[in-house]
Amino acid sequence: MGSLGVRVLPSGKAQLYHTRRGAYSTFGTGIVSAVIQGGEIHCQTDKGRTMIYRVNNSETGVVGPIRVW
């Protein structure tokens, strides 16, 4: 079974992963925090911006950022 998670790497990129299958995709730059909310990943950058990515239909990667502010 398993579930999706997101973590921030020391390089400042976020990584989408599956708890049993491992890493799926790495995305973004300058990210300091990331959280999954529904089908979206909300990321805060080191410059104070918020970037929202959408998890793709197969749940193996992300689309976006779809919103930035």
LINKA-V955239 format. One record per helix or strand. SS is the DSSP state (A for helix, B for strand). FROM is the first residue (numbers start at 1). LEN is the number of residues. If there is no record, write none. Layout:
ss->SS from->FROM len->LEN
ss->SS from->FROM len->LEN
This chain:
ss->B from->4 len->5
ss->B from->14 len->5
ss->B from->22 len->6
ss->B from->31 len->7
ss->B from->40 len->6
ss->B from->50 len->6
ss->B from->62 len->7
